[in-house]
Each structure stands twice: as C-alpha cells, then as structure tokens.
Amino acid sequence: QVQLVESGGGLVQPGGSLRLSCTASGFTSDNYAIVWQRQVPGKKREGVSCIESTDGRTIYRDSVKGRFTISRDKSKNTVYLQMNSLEPEDTAVYYCVTDRVTIRTQCRMFTSKLLYEYSGQGTQVTVSS
C-alpha cells in the first residue's frame, strides 16, 4: 500500500526557515515524480513544487521561486522542501502527493494538475510574528 508521510511543519516567524520531509513507502516503482501542494481553508490546493525522478528536474510556482528548494534522497525514499524567507502568505497545510500518471508525465503537468491519487496527511506551516 502506497503511503506518503509528511513532517517538519510548525510555527515560524516571518523571514524564518523550515524543512519539510515526505517519506514514501509501498511504491512498486521509484519513477514517480513528487509534488508538494499547499492548502488554506476555503481555497483549493495549489502546487508549490515538483521534482522528477528521472533526472531530478525541479519546478516551482512563481511565488516561491528563489525561496524554496525541493530535493530528493532516493536512498531514503524521502523528498524535502527547504523553505527560506518565509512569509505569512506561505501559511497553509502542506501535502506531498503523487500518482501513477507521473511515472509517464513526471512534472510536465505541474501547473494544471491538482488532483492526485496518493496524498499524505499534511503538515501545518504557520508563519506569524
């Protein structure tokens, strides 16, 4: 059974940093791309970043470019999201997600795809003074 487990969220002041982790298990293939999404109450989830399994190519939404870094340690089946210079607008529940479609498409659908087959339970990130 596929499982994604996020950790690393918390309360941080504006300008601070957090590192989120997403540990995956149960995959029959290691060729899944992993996407980080976030959601605030009353709004749809939005894609934050994606990392491909084939060549490690990464993609970010415009508002986090230069502040967030996604990385992957295949030996640990873990994807990280390093978040620096955090802003109150980054406050959300962060989810790591994927599905079998990403084996073929990797991150090419990052800007249009919102629904994924597999999702973690989410980790809360709150940026506030």
FIMARTOR-513356 format. One record per residue (C-alpha): residue in three letters; x, y negated, z negated. Coordinates in steps of 0.1 Angstrom, whole numbers, plus 2048, in hexadecimal, padded with zeros to 3 digits. Each point is the difference from the previous one (the first is absolute). Layout:
N
alaXYZ;...
//
This chain:
129
gln800800800;val80E7DE80A;gln8057E87E4;leu80E7DD7FE;val8087F17DE;glu8097DB7FC;ser8127F17E3;gly8127E07F6;gly7E57E67FF;gly7FC7E77E3;leu7FE7DC7F6;val81A7E980D;gln8057DA801;pro8007ED821;gly822804810;gly8068217EF;ser80682280F;leu7F28237FE;arg808821811;leu7E4818808;ser805824806;cys7EB819814;thr8088257FB;ala7F1818819;ser7FA8257FD;gly7ED81C812;phe8097F5823;thr80781B81A;ser8147E8814;asp8187E47F7;asn7F77EC81F;tyr7E57EA7F0;ala8047DB801;ile7F77F07DE;val7EC7E07FC;trp7FD7E97E2;gln7DE7EF7FE;arg7F17E97E6;gln7DE7F67F6;val7F07E57EA;pro7DC8047F3;gly7E67F881A;lys81880181D;lys80B81B819;arg8218117FC;glu81C7F0815;gly82080F80D;val81F7F37EF;ser81C81480F;cys807821813;ile81E816804;glu80581981B;ser80D8237F9;thr812804821;asp8197E3800;gly7F77ED7E0;arg7F27E3814;thr7ED7E87EA;ile7E47E7805;tyr7F17E57E8;arg7E27E97FF;asp80B7DC806;ser7F97F47DD;val8198187F0;lys81C7FF81A;gly8217F67F0;arg7F38087DD;phe7F6825801;thr81681D80B;ile7F3823807;ser81881D7FF;arg7FF8267FF;asp81481C7EF;lys7F6820811;ser8148157E8;lys7E97F47E4;asn7E07FE816;thr7FD7DD7F4;val7F97DE811;tyr8087E07EE;leu7F37DD803;gln8177E67F2;met7ED7E07FA;asn8137E07F9;ser7F67DB7FD;leu7DD80C7F6;glu7E37E7803;pro7DE8007EF;glu7F1809822;asp8128217FE;thr7EA80B7E3;ala7EE81F80A;val7FE8267FC;tyr81B80F816;tyr7FA821811;cys817817815;val7ED81181C;thr80581681E;asp7EF81A816;arg80881A81A;val7FB7E681C;thr8207EF7F5;ile81481E80A;arg7FA7F6824;thr7FB7DA7FD;gln8187F87E3;cys7FB7DB7F9;arg7F27F5822;met7DD7FD7F2;phe80B7ED7E1;thr7EE7DF809;ser7DF81180A;lys7FC81F7EA;leu7F07FB7DE;leu7F38237F7;tyr81781C7F9;glu7FA8257F8;tyr8168007E1;ser8047E57E5;gly80F7FE7DE;gln7EC7F47E2;gly8107DD801;thr8157EB7E9;gln7F77DE7F4;val8177E3807;thr7F87DF7EE;val8137E0807;ser7F87E67E6;ser8117E87E9;
//
